[in-house]
Amino acid sequence: QAQLVESGGGLVQPGGSLRLSCLASGRSFNNFAIGWFRQAPGKEREFVASIRYSGGGSFHANSVKGRFTISKDMAKSTVYLQMNSLRLEDTAVYYCAAGSGLIASRIHRDDLYDYWGQGTQVTVSS
């Protein structure tokens, strides 16, 4: 059974950094994209970043470009989201998700992801 487990969330001041981790297990994720989405209170879930688990290609939302970086360590079956220069508006629950066979033009669509983690809270506050 496929499982995604997020970790690394917490409370950070504006301008600070956090690194989220997503441990993927239970099946092969070749030909999958592993993505990060977030949902703030009262708002819809939104795409943050995604990376092809095998092969190249990473994608970032415009709102986080230059601040967040997605990466992977296949030996550890883990995808990371390095978040720098955090802002108040980055406060949300962050979810890791896996979707198979996603082309670049659809990689931001949360409805196309098959597996989801339980989420980790990121709070940016002074």
N, C-alpha and C positions, 0 to 999 in steps of 0.2 A: 504494500500500500504506500503510495507516494505521500511524502510528508515534507513540509517546509516549516522550519522553525527559525523565527527571528529572535535576535538579541541585540543589545547595545543601546537601547533607548534610555532616556533619562531627562534630567533637568539641566539646562545649560543657559548661560547668559547670552544676550545678543552679541554677535561677533565671535562666539565660541565655535567649537567643533565637536562632532560626534562621528563615530563609525558604526554603522549598523551591519550586522551579519545575517545571512540567510543560509542555513544548513539544509541541503537538499538530500533526501534519502528515499529508499523504498522502491526505486525503479531507475531505469536509465533515462537521463534527461538529454541525451543526444537529440539534435533536431528540435530542441526546445529553446525558447527565450525565457530567461528569468528576469522578472521585472520588479520594480518597486512602485507602489502606489501609496497615496496618502489620503486621509479623510479627516478634515477638521470638523468640529461641532457645527451642525447646522448646514454643512456644505456637502456637495457631492464628492465622491471619490475621484481623485485625479491622478493622472499618470505623472511619474517623476523621472524614471529612467529604466532602461532595459538593456540586456546584453545577451547575445547568442551564447548558449552554454558551450557548444562546440563550434569552432569556426570563429570568424571575426565579426565585428560589428557591435557597436554600442550606440545608444540613443539617449538623449536627455531632453527633458522639457525645457522650453525657453526660459521659464521662470527660475530654473536652477543651473542653467549653463554658466560655467565659470566658477561656480561655487560647490556643486556636488559632482562627484565622480563615481561611476559604477565600475566595478572590476570583479574578477573571478579568480579563484584558486581551485582548479579542478582536482588537484591532489587531495584537497580538503573538502571537496564537494560543497564549496561555499562561495556565495556571491556577496560582495560588500558594497555598501554605499557610504562613501566618505563625504561628510557634510561639513563644509567650512563656511565661515562668514554667516552663521545662522541668524535669521531674522525672526521677529515675533510671529510673522505670518507663516513661518515654517512649522509652527506648532500643529500637531496632528497625530493620529495613529498611523503608523507606517506599516504597510503590508507587503510581504513578498509573495510573488505569484509566478506560476510557470505555465506557458502556453506553447503548444506544438505547432510547427510549420508556419509561424507568423512571418508575413512579408513586412518590409520596412514601413509601408504606408498604413499598416494596421497594428503595428506593435504597441501603439498607445491605447488601444481599445481594451478596457478591462473585461468586457463581455466575452472576449476571445481567449481568456486565460482559464485553464482547466483546474489548476490546483492553487490553493491559497493557504498562507500561514495564518496564525491567530492574531498577529499584529503586535507592534511594540510602540509604546507612547513616547513621543518626543515633545518636550515642553521647552520653549524658549521664553525666558522671563528674566527680568532684572529684579 
